[in-house]
């Protein structure tokens, strides 16, 4: 899965939860006030299931979830290159 495909999936998930707010790839969703503790749990669960990765305690750093770009980097790192092997960006 390409970076672009990861971003599309993450954006779609965010759009379902923050209706009416456009989130760009580099926007900090914490600064924007879009995240509460319940949403954060749902976001981690979505990432694990959708991208077939395990988000461990060492990954639960806000910096890994601040933006679409940060989540994309986390998915690529945790998937060991599997996600990015189909090309694109």
mmCIF file as gemmi writes it, N, C-alpha and C atoms, coordinates in Angstrom:
data_model
loop_
_atom_site.group_PDB
_atom_site.id
_atom_site.type_symbol
_atom_site.label_atom_id
_atom_site.label_alt_id
_atom_site.label_comp_id
_atom_site.label_asym_id
_atom_site.label_entity_id
_atom_site.label_seq_id
_atom_site.pdbx_PDB_ins_code
_atom_site.Cartn_x
_atom_site.Cartn_y
_atom_site.Cartn_z
_atom_site.occupancy
_atom_site.B_iso_or_equiv
_atom_site.pdbx_formal_charge
_atom_site.auth_seq_id
_atom_site.auth_asym_id
_atom_site.pdbx_PDB_model_num
ATOM 1 N N . UNK Axp A 1 ? 0.849 -1.175 0 1 0 ? 1 A 1
ATOM 2 C CA . UNK Axp A 1 ? 0 0 0 1 0 ? 1 A 1
ATOM 3 C C . UNK Axp A 1 ? 0.894 1.236 0 1 0 ? 1 A 1
ATOM 4 N N . UNK Axp A 2 ? 0.579 2.179 -0.859 1 0 ? 2 A 1
ATOM 5 C CA . UNK Axp A 2 ? 1.388 3.392 -0.98 1 0 ? 2 A 1
ATOM 6 C C . UNK Axp A 2 ? 1.083 4.38 0.149 1 0 ? 2 A 1
ATOM 7 N N . UNK Axp A 3 ? 1.976 5.341 0.306 1 0 ? 3 A 1
ATOM 8 C CA . UNK Axp A 3 ? 1.752 6.4 1.283 1 0 ? 3 A 1
ATOM 9 C C . UNK Axp A 3 ? 0.425 7.088 1.004 1 0 ? 3 A 1
ATOM 10 N N . UNK Axp A 4 ? 0.151 7.348 -0.275 1 0 ? 4 A 1
ATOM 11 C CA . UNK Axp A 4 ? -1.084 8.033 -0.638 1 0 ? 4 A 1
ATOM 12 C C . UNK Axp A 4 ? -2.31 7.228 -0.21 1 0 ? 4 A 1
ATOM 13 N N . UNK Axp A 5 ? -2.271 5.925 -0.388 1 0 ? 5 A 1
ATOM 14 C CA . UNK Axp A 5 ? -3.402 5.083 -0.004 1 0 ? 5 A 1
ATOM 15 C C . UNK Axp A 5 ? -3.589 5.073 1.516 1 0 ? 5 A 1
ATOM 16 N N . UNK Axp A 6 ? -2.489 5.059 2.256 1 0 ? 6 A 1
ATOM 17 C CA . UNK Axp A 6 ? -2.569 5.128 3.718 1 0 ? 6 A 1
ATOM 18 C C . UNK Axp A 6 ? -3.237 6.444 4.113 1 0 ? 6 A 1
ATOM 19 N N . UNK Axp A 7 ? -2.78 7.539 3.505 1 0 ? 7 A 1
ATOM 20 C CA . UNK Axp A 7 ? -3.333 8.852 3.819 1 0 ? 7 A 1
ATOM 21 C C . UNK Axp A 7 ? -4.821 8.932 3.489 1 0 ? 7 A 1
ATOM 22 N N . UNK Axp A 8 ? -5.227 8.356 2.357 1 0 ? 8 A 1
ATOM 23 C CA . UNK Axp A 8 ? -6.647 8.367 1.976 1 0 ? 8 A 1
ATOM 24 C C . UNK Axp A 8 ? -7.482 7.654 3.035 1 0 ? 8 A 1
ATOM 25 N N . UNK Axp A 9 ? -7.019 6.509 3.499 1 0 ? 9 A 1
ATOM 26 C CA . UNK Axp A 9 ? -7.759 5.742 4.511 1 0 ? 9 A 1
ATOM 27 C C . UNK Axp A 9 ? -7.829 6.486 5.843 1 0 ? 9 A 1
ATOM 28 N N . UNK Axp A 10 ? -6.713 7.095 6.245 1 0 ? 10 A 1
ATOM 29 C CA . UNK Axp A 10 ? -6.689 7.838 7.508 1 0 ? 10 A 1
ATOM 30 C C . UNK Axp A 10 ? -7.592 9.061 7.409 1 0 ? 10 A 1
ATOM 31 N N . UNK Axp A 11 ? -7.537 9.774 6.279 1 0 ? 11 A 1
ATOM 32 C CA . UNK Axp A 11 ? -8.397 10.942 6.086 1 0 ? 11 A 1
ATOM 33 C C . UNK Axp A 11 ? -9.873 10.548 6.133 1 0 ? 11 A 1
ATOM 34 N N . UNK Axp A 12 ? -10.211 9.429 5.513 1 0 ? 12 A 1
ATOM 35 C CA . UNK Axp A 12 ? -11.604 8.97 5.513 1 0 ? 12 A 1
ATOM 36 C C . UNK Axp A 12 ? -12.068 8.67 6.938 1 0 ? 12 A 1
ATOM 37 N N . UNK Axp A 13 ? -11.223 8.027 7.731 1 0 ? 13 A 1
ATOM 38 C CA . UNK Axp A 13 ? -11.573 7.747 9.12 1 0 ? 13 A 1
ATOM 39 C C . UNK Axp A 13 ? -11.78 9.054 9.888 1 0 ? 13 A 1
ATOM 40 N N . UNK Axp A 14 ? -10.848 9.985 9.741 1 0 ? 14 A 1
ATOM 41 C CA . UNK Axp A 14 ? -10.963 11.259 10.436 1 0 ? 14 A 1
ATOM 42 C C . UNK Axp A 14 ? -12.224 12.009 10.002 1 0 ? 14 A 1
ATOM 43 N N . UNK Axp A 15 ? -12.519 11.986 8.712 1 0 ? 15 A 1
ATOM 44 C CA . UNK Axp A 15 ? -13.685 12.711 8.193 1 0 ? 15 A 1
ATOM 45 C C . UNK Axp A 15 ? -14.985 12.214 8.813 1 0 ? 15 A 1
ATOM 46 N N . UNK Axp A 16 ? -15.058 10.922 9.106 1 0 ? 16 A 1
ATOM 47 C CA . UNK Axp A 16 ? -16.264 10.369 9.736 1 0 ? 16 A 1
ATOM 48 C C . UNK Axp A 16 ? -16.438 10.872 11.169 1 0 ? 16 A 1
ATOM 49 N N . UNK Axp A 17 ? -15.341 11.277 11.795 1 0 ? 17 A 1
ATOM 50 C CA . UNK Axp A 17 ? -15.388 11.668 13.201 1 0 ? 17 A 1
ATOM 51 C C . UNK Axp A 17 ? -15.304 13.168 13.434 1 0 ? 17 A 1
ATOM 52 N N . UNK Axp A 18 ? -14.863 13.913 12.453 1 0 ? 18 A 1
ATOM 53 C CA . UNK Axp A 18 ? -14.745 15.366 12.604 1 0 ? 18 A 1
ATOM 54 C C . UNK Axp A 18 ? -15.457 16.055 11.449 1 0 ? 18 A 1
ATOM 55 N N . UNK Axp A 19 ? -16.686 15.717 11.279 1 0 ? 19 A 1
ATOM 56 C CA . UNK Axp A 19 ? -17.476 16.238 10.155 1 0 ? 19 A 1
ATOM 57 C C . UNK Axp A 19 ? -17.371 17.754 10.051 1 0 ? 19 A 1
ATOM 58 N N . UNK Axp A 20 ? -17.176 18.187 8.815 1 0 ? 20 A 1
ATOM 59 C CA . UNK Axp A 20 ? -17.14 19.618 8.549 1 0 ? 20 A 1
ATOM 60 C C . UNK Axp A 20 ? -15.79 20.273 8.779 1 0 ? 20 A 1
ATOM 61 N N . UNK Axp A 21 ? -14.796 19.501 9.195 1 0 ? 21 A 1
ATOM 62 C CA . UNK Axp A 21 ? -13.455 20.053 9.423 1 0 ? 21 A 1
ATOM 63 C C . UNK Axp A 21 ? -12.509 19.417 8.414 1 0 ? 21 A 1
ATOM 64 N N . UNK Axp A 22 ? -11.861 20.249 7.606 1 0 ? 22 A 1
ATOM 65 C CA . UNK Axp A 22 ? -10.882 19.732 6.661 1 0 ? 22 A 1
ATOM 66 C C . UNK Axp A 22 ? -9.547 19.561 7.382 1 0 ? 22 A 1
ATOM 67 N N . UNK Axp A 23 ? -9.005 18.357 7.315 1 0 ? 23 A 1
ATOM 68 C CA . UNK Axp A 23 ? -7.717 18.075 7.944 1 0 ? 23 A 1
ATOM 69 C C . UNK Axp A 23 ? -6.71 17.812 6.839 1 0 ? 23 A 1
ATOM 70 N N . UNK Axp A 24 ? -5.686 18.662 6.783 1 0 ? 24 A 1
ATOM 71 C CA . UNK Axp A 24 ? -4.619 18.496 5.796 1 0 ? 24 A 1
ATOM 72 C C . UNK Axp A 24 ? -3.555 17.563 6.364 1 0 ? 24 A 1
ATOM 73 N N . UNK Axp A 25 ? -2.72 17.048 5.491 1 0 ? 25 A 1
ATOM 74 C CA . UNK Axp A 25 ? -1.729 16.039 5.877 1 0 ? 25 A 1
ATOM 75 C C . UNK Axp A 25 ? -0.849 16.451 7.049 1 0 ? 25 A 1
ATOM 76 N N . UNK Axp A 26 ? -0.471 17.712 7.126 1 0 ? 26 A 1
ATOM 77 C CA . UNK Axp A 26 ? 0.435 18.164 8.18 1 0 ? 26 A 1
ATOM 78 C C . UNK Axp A 26 ? -0.252 18.817 9.364 1 0 ? 26 A 1
ATOM 79 N N . UNK Axp A 27 ? -1.583 18.931 9.322 1 0 ? 27 A 1
ATOM 80 C CA . UNK Axp A 27 ? -2.313 19.573 10.429 1 0 ? 27 A 1
ATOM 81 C C . UNK Axp A 27 ? -2.179 18.769 11.713 1 0 ? 27 A 1
ATOM 82 N N . UNK Axp A 28 ? -1.982 19.468 12.818 1 0 ? 28 A 1
ATOM 83 C CA . UNK Axp A 28 ? -1.874 18.838 14.135 1 0 ? 28 A 1
ATOM 84 C C . UNK Axp A 28 ? -3.286 18.687 14.703 1 0 ? 28 A 1
ATOM 85 N N . UNK Axp A 29 ? -3.789 17.466 14.724 1 0 ? 29 A 1
ATOM 86 C CA . UNK Axp A 29 ? -5.172 17.241 15.158 1 0 ? 29 A 1
ATOM 87 C C . UNK Axp A 29 ? -5.353 17.484 16.65 1 0 ? 29 A 1
ATOM 88 N N . UNK Axp A 30 ? -4.267 17.46 17.424 1 0 ? 30 A 1
ATOM 89 C CA . UNK Axp A 30 ? -4.359 17.776 18.852 1 0 ? 30 A 1
ATOM 90 C C . UNK Axp A 30 ? -4.524 19.283 19.034 1 0 ? 30 A 1
ATOM 91 N N . UNK Axp A 31 ? -3.707 20.066 18.333 1 0 ? 31 A 1
ATOM 92 C CA . UNK Axp A 31 ? -3.795 21.516 18.404 1 0 ? 31 A 1
ATOM 93 C C . UNK Axp A 31 ? -5.162 21.987 17.901 1 0 ? 31 A 1
ATOM 94 N N . UNK Axp A 32 ? -5.699 21.302 16.891 1 0 ? 32 A 1
ATOM 95 C CA . UNK Axp A 32 ? -7.006 21.661 16.335 1 0 ? 32 A 1
ATOM 96 C C . UNK Axp A 32 ? -8.155 21.307 17.286 1 0 ? 32 A 1
ATOM 97 N N . UNK Axp A 33 ? -7.85 20.55 18.348 1 0 ? 33 A 1
ATOM 98 C CA . UNK Axp A 33 ? -8.875 20.178 19.314 1 0 ? 33 A 1
ATOM 99 C C . UNK Axp A 33 ? -9.803 19.074 18.839 1 0 ? 33 A 1
ATOM 100 N N . UNK Axp A 34 ? -9.328 18.248 17.91 1 0 ? 34 A 1
ATOM 101 C CA . UNK Axp A 34 ? -10.164 17.206 17.322 1 0 ? 34 A 1
ATOM 102 C C . UNK Axp A 34 ? -10.092 15.874 18.062 1 0 ? 34 A 1
ATOM 103 N N . UNK Axp A 35 ? -9.208 15.768 19.055 1 0 ? 35 A 1
ATOM 104 C CA . UNK Axp A 35 ? -8.959 14.495 19.709 1 0 ? 35 A 1
ATOM 105 C C . UNK Axp A 35 ? -9.331 14.553 21.184 1 0 ? 35 A 1
ATOM 106 N N . UNK Axp A 36 ? -10.114 13.558 21.607 1 0 ? 36 A 1
ATOM 107 C CA . UNK Axp A 36 ? -10.327 13.34 23.04 1 0 ? 36 A 1
ATOM 108 C C . UNK Axp A 36 ? -9.863 11.917 23.327 1 0 ? 36 A 1
ATOM 109 N N . UNK Axp A 37 ? -9.89 11.501 24.571 1 0 ? 37 A 1
ATOM 110 C CA . UNK Axp A 37 ? -9.329 10.198 24.92 1 0 ? 37 A 1
ATOM 111 C C . UNK Axp A 37 ? -10.094 9.045 24.258 1 0 ? 37 A 1
ATOM 112 N N . UNK Axp A 38 ? -11.412 9.157 24.152 1 0 ? 38 A 1
ATOM 113 C CA . UNK Axp A 38 ? -12.192 8.096 23.512 1 0 ? 38 A 1
ATOM 114 C C . UNK Axp A 38 ? -11.853 7.995 22.023 1 0 ? 38 A 1
ATOM 115 N N . UNK Axp A 39 ? -11.759 9.139 21.37 1 0 ? 39 A 1
ATOM 116 C CA . UNK Axp A 39 ? -11.407 9.13 19.95 1 0 ? 39 A 1
ATOM 117 C C . UNK Axp A 39 ? -10.003 8.569 19.756 1 0 ? 39 A 1
ATOM 118 N N . UNK Axp A 40 ? -9.074 8.914 20.632 1 0 ? 40 A 1
ATOM 119 C CA . UNK Axp A 40 ? -7.7 8.421 20.511 1 0 ? 40 A 1
ATOM 120 C C . UNK Axp A 40 ? -7.672 6.891 20.542 1 0 ? 40 A 1
ATOM 121 N N . UNK Axp A 41 ? -8.469 6.301 21.42 1 0 ? 41 A 1
ATOM 122 C CA . UNK Axp A 41 ? -8.536 4.831 21.496 1 0 ? 41 A 1
ATOM 123 C C . UNK Axp A 41 ? -9.103 4.258 20.2 1 0 ? 41 A 1
ATOM 124 N N . UNK Axp A 42 ? -10.15 4.876 19.683 1 0 ? 42 A 1
ATOM 125 C CA . UNK Axp A 42 ? -10.762 4.416 18.43 1 0 ? 42 A 1
ATOM 126 C C . UNK Axp A 42 ? -9.78 4.565 17.27 1 0 ? 42 A 1
ATOM 127 N N . UNK Axp A 43 ? -9.015 5.637 17.279 1 0 ? 43 A 1
ATOM 128 C CA . UNK Axp A 43 ? -8.048 5.907 16.216 1 0 ? 43 A 1
ATOM 129 C C . UNK Axp A 43 ? -6.962 4.826 16.201 1 0 ? 43 A 1
ATOM 130 N N . UNK Axp A 44 ? -6.443 4.491 17.374 1 0 ? 44 A 1
ATOM 131 C CA . UNK Axp A 44 ? -5.419 3.444 17.471 1 0 ? 44 A 1
ATOM 132 C C . UNK Axp A 44 ? -5.996 2.104 17.008 1 0 ? 44 A 1
ATOM 133 N N . UNK Axp A 45 ? -7.199 1.79 17.434 1 0 ? 45 A 1
ATOM 134 C CA . UNK Axp A 45 ? -7.835 0.532 17.03 1 0 ? 45 A 1
ATOM 135 C C . UNK Axp A 45 ? -8.032 0.48 15.512 1 0 ? 45 A 1
ATOM 136 N N . UNK Axp A 46 ? -8.476 1.584 14.923 1 0 ? 46 A 1
ATOM 137 C CA . UNK Axp A 46 ? -8.631 1.653 13.474 1 0 ? 46 A 1
ATOM 138 C C . UNK Axp A 46 ? -7.302 1.388 12.777 1 0 ? 46 A 1
ATOM 139 N N . UNK Axp A 47 ? -6.247 2.05 13.235 1 0 ? 47 A 1
ATOM 140 C CA . UNK Axp A 47 ? -4.928 1.912 12.606 1 0 ? 47 A 1
ATOM 141 C C . UNK Axp A 47 ? -4.453 0.462 12.677 1 0 ? 47 A 1
ATOM 142 N N . UNK Axp A 48 ? -4.612 -0.168 13.835 1 0 ? 48 A 1
ATOM 143 C CA . UNK Axp A 48 ? -4.182 -1.561 13.986 1 0 ? 48 A 1
ATOM 144 C C . UNK Axp A 48 ? -4.946 -2.484 13.037 1 0 ? 48 A 1
ATOM 145 N N . UNK Axp A 49 ? -6.248 -2.335 13.008 1 0 ? 49 A 1
ATOM 146 C CA . UNK Axp A 49 ? -7.065 -3.234 12.178 1 0 ? 49 A 1
ATOM 147 C C . UNK Axp A 49 ? -6.904 -2.964 10.7 1 0 ? 49 A 1
ATOM 148 N N . UNK Axp A 50 ? -6.962 -1.706 10.316 1 0 ? 50 A 1
ATOM 149 C CA . UNK Axp A 50 ? -6.922 -1.367 8.888 1 0 ? 50 A 1
ATOM 150 C C . UNK Axp A 50 ? -5.589 -1.721 8.251 1 0 ? 50 A 1
ATOM 151 N N . UNK Axp A 51 ? -4.501 -1.503 8.973 1 0 ? 51 A 1
ATOM 152 C CA . UNK Axp A 51 ? -3.175 -1.695 8.395 1 0 ? 51 A 1
ATOM 153 C C . UNK Axp A 51 ? -2.473 -2.948 8.908 1 0 ? 51 A 1
ATOM 154 N N . UNK Axp A 52 ? -3.201 -3.747 9.685 1 0 ? 52 A 1
ATOM 155 C CA . UNK Axp A 52 ? -2.689 -5.018 10.175 1 0 ? 52 A 1
ATOM 156 C C . UNK Axp A 52 ? -1.334 -4.867 10.875 1 0 ? 52 A 1
ATOM 157 N N . UNK Axp A 53 ? -1.293 -3.925 11.805 1 0 ? 53 A 1
ATOM 158 C CA . UNK Axp A 53 ? -0.087 -3.7 12.604 1 0 ? 53 A 1
ATOM 159 C C . UNK Axp A 53 ? -0.478 -3.692 14.073 1 0 ? 53 A 1
ATOM 160 N N . UNK Axp A 54 ? 0.511 -3.853 14.938 1 0 ? 54 A 1
ATOM 161 C CA . UNK Axp A 54 ? 0.276 -3.749 16.373 1 0 ? 54 A 1
ATOM 162 C C . UNK Axp A 54 ? 0.92 -2.472 16.879 1 0 ? 54 A 1
ATOM 163 N N . UNK Axp A 55 ? 0.113 -1.632 17.489 1 0 ? 55 A 1
ATOM 164 C CA . UNK Axp A 55 ? 0.613 -0.406 18.093 1 0 ? 55 A 1
ATOM 165 C C . UNK Axp A 55 ? 0.89 -0.737 19.557 1 0 ? 55 A 1
ATOM 166 N N . UNK Axp A 56 ? 2.175 -0.839 19.884 1 0 ? 56 A 1
ATOM 167 C CA . UNK Axp A 56 ? 2.577 -1.216 21.234 1 0 ? 56 A 1
ATOM 168 C C . UNK Axp A 56 ? 2.711 -0.004 22.137 1 0 ? 56 A 1
ATOM 169 N N . UNK Axp A 57 ? 2.93 -0.245 23.418 1 0 ? 57 A 1
ATOM 170 C CA . UNK Axp A 57 ? 3.084 0.85 24.379 1 0 ? 57 A 1
ATOM 171 C C . UNK Axp A 57 ? 4.164 1.855 23.967 1 0 ? 57 A 1
ATOM 172 N N . UNK Axp A 58 ? 5.225 1.355 23.347 1 0 ? 58 A 1
ATOM 173 C CA . UNK Axp A 58 ? 6.307 2.244 22.923 1 0 ? 58 A 1
ATOM 174 C C . UNK Axp A 58 ? 5.885 3.175 21.792 1 0 ? 58 A 1
ATOM 175 N N . UNK Axp A 59 ? 4.781 2.841 21.114 1 0 ? 59 A 1
ATOM 176 C CA . UNK Axp A 59 ? 4.286 3.651 20.003 1 0 ? 59 A 1
ATOM 177 C C . UNK Axp A 59 ? 3.259 4.693 20.444 1 0 ? 59 A 1
ATOM 178 N N . UNK Axp A 60 ? 2.788 4.58 21.678 1 0 ? 60 A 1
ATOM 179 C CA . UNK Axp A 60 ? 1.717 5.462 22.155 1 0 ? 60 A 1
ATOM 180 C C . UNK Axp A 60 ? 2.262 6.814 22.581 1 0 ? 60 A 1
ATOM 181 N N . UNK Axp A 61 ? 2.903 7.458 21.64 1 0 ? 61 A 1
ATOM 182 C CA . UNK Axp A 61 ? 3.455 8.8 21.799 1 0 ? 61 A 1
ATOM 183 C C . UNK Axp A 61 ? 2.603 9.716 20.924 1 0 ? 61 A 1
ATOM 184 N N . UNK Axp A 62 ? 2.14 10.821 21.471 1 0 ? 62 A 1
ATOM 185 C CA . UNK Axp A 62 ? 1.275 11.728 20.709 1 0 ? 62 A 1
ATOM 186 C C . UNK Axp A 62 ? 1.894 12.123 19.375 1 0 ? 62 A 1
ATOM 187 N N . UNK Axp A 63 ? 3.208 12.196 19.319 1 0 ? 63 A 1
ATOM 188 C CA . UNK Axp A 63 ? 3.863 12.602 18.078 1 0 ? 63 A 1
ATOM 189 C C . UNK Axp A 63 ? 3.603 11.627 16.936 1 0 ? 63 A 1
ATOM 190 N N . UNK Axp A 64 ? 3.291 10.364 17.254 1 0 ? 64 A 1
ATOM 191 C CA . UNK Axp A 64 ? 2.982 9.377 16.215 1 0 ? 64 A 1
ATOM 192 C C . UNK Axp A 64 ? 1.575 9.544 15.647 1 0 ? 64 A 1
ATOM 193 N N . UNK Axp A 65 ? 0.754 10.368 16.297 1 0 ? 65 A 1
ATOM 194 C CA . UNK Axp A 65 ? -0.654 10.495 15.912 1 0 ? 65 A 1
ATOM 195 C C . UNK Axp A 65 ? -1.075 11.936 15.657 1 0 ? 65 A 1
ATOM 196 N N . UNK Axp A 66 ? -0.146 12.868 15.703 1 0 ? 66 A 1
ATOM 197 C CA . UNK Axp A 66 ? -0.459 14.298 15.583 1 0 ? 66 A 1
ATOM 198 C C . UNK Axp A 66 ? -1.059 14.682 14.235 1 0 ? 66 A 1
ATOM 199 N N . UNK Axp A 67 ? -0.634 14.009 13.191 1 0 ? 67 A 1
ATOM 200 C CA . UNK Axp A 67 ? -1.056 14.406 11.849 1 0 ? 67 A 1
ATOM 201 C C . UNK Axp A 67 ? -1.187 13.17 10.966 1 0 ? 67 A 1
ATOM 202 N N . UNK Axp A 68 ? -1.782 13.392 9.824 1 0 ? 68 A 1
ATOM 203 C CA . UNK Axp A 68 ? -1.9 12.308 8.841 1 0 ? 68 A 1
ATOM 204 C C . UNK Axp A 68 ? -0.501 11.858 8.428 1 0 ? 68 A 1
ATOM 205 N N . UNK Axp A 69 ? 0.411 12.803 8.259 1 0 ? 69 A 1
ATOM 206 C CA . UNK Axp A 69 ? 1.793 12.445 7.908 1 0 ? 69 A 1
ATOM 207 C C . UNK Axp A 69 ? 2.44 11.584 8.988 1 0 ? 69 A 1
ATOM 208 N N . UNK Axp A 70 ? 2.208 11.928 10.252 1 0 ? 70 A 1
ATOM 209 C CA . UNK Axp A 70 ? 2.802 11.173 11.363 1 0 ? 70 A 1
ATOM 210 C C . UNK Axp A 70 ? 2.236 9.753 11.423 1 0 ? 70 A 1
ATOM 211 N N . UNK Axp A 71 ? 0.941 9.618 11.225 1 0 ? 71 A 1
ATOM 212 C CA . UNK Axp A 71 ? 0.321 8.289 11.242 1 0 ? 71 A 1
ATOM 213 C C . UNK Axp A 71 ? 0.839 7.459 10.07 1 0 ? 71 A 1
ATOM 214 N N . UNK Axp A 72 ? 0.979 8.084 8.913 1 0 ? 72 A 1
ATOM 215 C CA . UNK Axp A 72 ? 1.511 7.381 7.74 1 0 ? 72 A 1
ATOM 216 C C . UNK Axp A 72 ? 2.909 6.859 8.02 1 0 ? 72 A 1
ATOM 217 N N . UNK Axp A 73 ? 3.755 7.675 8.629 1 0 ? 73 A 1
ATOM 218 C CA . UNK Axp A 73 ? 5.113 7.253 8.975 1 0 ? 73 A 1
ATOM 219 C C . UNK Axp A 73 ? 5.085 6.097 9.971 1 0 ? 73 A 1
ATOM 220 N N . UNK Axp A 74 ? 4.189 6.156 10.949 1 0 ? 74 A 1
ATOM 221 C CA . UNK Axp A 74 ? 4.059 5.074 11.93 1 0 ? 74 A 1
ATOM 222 C C . UNK Axp A 74 ? 3.659 3.772 11.233 1 0 ? 74 A 1
ATOM 223 N N . UNK Axp A 75 ? 2.666 3.841 10.376 1 0 ? 75 A 1
ATOM 224 C CA . UNK Axp A 75 ? 2.202 2.642 9.666 1 0 ? 75 A 1
ATOM 225 C C . UNK Axp A 75 ? 3.333 2.056 8.836 1 0 ? 75 A 1
ATOM 226 N N . UNK Axp A 76 ? 4.048 2.899 8.124 1 0 ? 76 A 1
ATOM 227 C CA . UNK Axp A 76 ? 5.16 2.398 7.306 1 0 ? 76 A 1
ATOM 228 C C . UNK Axp A 76 ? 6.24 1.758 8.173 1 0 ? 76 A 1
ATOM 229 N N . UNK Axp A 77 ? 6.561 2.396 9.277 1 0 ? 77 A 1
ATOM 230 C CA . UNK Axp A 77 ? 7.592 1.875 10.191 1 0 ? 77 A 1
ATOM 231 C C . UNK Axp A 77 ? 7.16 0.534 10.786 1 0 ? 77 A 1
ATOM 232 N N . UNK Axp A 78 ? 5.914 0.45 11.255 1 0 ? 78 A 1
ATOM 233 C CA . UNK Axp A 78 ? 5.425 -0.765 11.915 1 0 ? 78 A 1
ATOM 234 C C . UNK Axp A 78 ? 5.188 -1.895 10.932 1 0 ? 78 A 1
ATOM 235 N N . UNK Axp A 79 ? 4.935 -1.579 9.69 1 0 ? 79 A 1
ATOM 236 C CA . UNK Axp A 79 ? 4.673 -2.625 8.708 1 0 ? 79 A 1
ATOM 237 C C . UNK Axp A 79 ? 5.96 -3.143 8.078 1 0 ? 79 A 1
ATOM 238 N N . UNK Axp A 80 ? 7.072 -2.559 8.453 1 0 ? 80 A 1
ATOM 239 C CA . UNK Axp A 80 ? 8.357 -3.039 7.948 1 0 ? 80 A 1
ATOM 240 C C . UNK Axp A 80 ? 8.491 -2.928 6.446 1 0 ? 80 A 1
ATOM 241 N N . UNK Axp A 81 ? 7.85 -1.912 5.854 1 0 ? 81 A 1
ATOM 242 C CA . UNK Axp A 81 ? 7.953 -1.72 4.417 1 0 ? 81 A 1
ATOM 243 C C . UNK Axp A 81 ? 6.854 -2.401 3.626 1 0 ? 81 A 1
ATOM 244 N N . UNK Axp A 82 ? 6.077 -3.287 4.272 1 0 ? 82 A 1
ATOM 245 C CA . UNK Axp A 82 ? 4.999 -3.981 3.538 1 0 ? 82 A 1
ATOM 246 C C . UNK Axp A 82 ? 4.023 -2.984 2.932 1 0 ? 82 A 1
ATOM 247 N N . UNK Axp A 83 ? 3.673 -1.931 3.687 1 0 ? 83 A 1
ATOM 248 C CA . UNK Axp A 83 ? 2.66 -0.98 3.224 1 0 ? 83 A 1
ATOM 249 C C . UNK Axp A 83 ? 3.175 -0.184 2.036 1 0 ? 83 A 1
ATOM 250 N N . UNK Axp A 84 ? 4.454 0.174 2.034 1 0 ? 84 A 1
ATOM 251 C CA . UNK Axp A 84 ? 4.978 1.034 0.984 1 0 ? 84 A 1
ATOM 252 C C . UNK Axp A 84 ? 5.505 0.302 -0.213 1 0 ? 84 A 1
ATOM 253 N N . UNK Axp A 85 ? 5.402 -0.997 -0.249 1 0 ? 85 A 1
ATOM 254 C CA . UNK Axp A 85 ? 6.037 -1.774 -1.303 1 0 ? 85 A 1
ATOM 255 C C . UNK Axp A 85 ? 5.3 -1.748 -2.626 1 0 ? 85 A 1
ATOM 256 N N . UNK Axp A 86 ? 4.101 -1.148 -2.672 1 0 ? 86 A 1
ATOM 257 C CA . UNK Axp A 86 ? 3.343 -1.151 -3.899 1 0 ? 86 A 1
ATOM 258 C C . UNK Axp A 86 ? 3.542 0.121 -4.696 1 0 ? 86 A 1
ATOM 259 N N . UNK Axp A 87 ? 4.494 0.97 -4.27 1 0 ? 87 A 1
ATOM 260 C CA . UNK Axp A 87 ? 4.796 2.171 -5.013 1 0 ? 87 A 1
ATOM 261 C C . UNK Axp A 87 ? 3.895 3.322 -4.663 1 0 ? 87 A 1
ATOM 262 N N . UNK Axp A 88 ? 4.075 4.416 -5.383 1 0 ? 88 A 1
ATOM 263 C CA . UNK Axp A 88 ? 3.266 5.599 -5.152 1 0 ? 88 A 1
ATOM 264 C C . UNK Axp A 88 ? 3.801 6.404 -4.01 1 0 ? 88 A 1
ATOM 265 N N . UNK Axp A 89 ? 3.109 7.555 -3.766 1 0 ? 89 A 1
ATOM 266 C CA . UNK Axp A 89 ? 3.498 8.395 -2.636 1 0 ? 89 A 1
ATOM 267 C C . UNK Axp A 89 ? 2.429 9.359 -2.42 1 0 ? 89 A 1
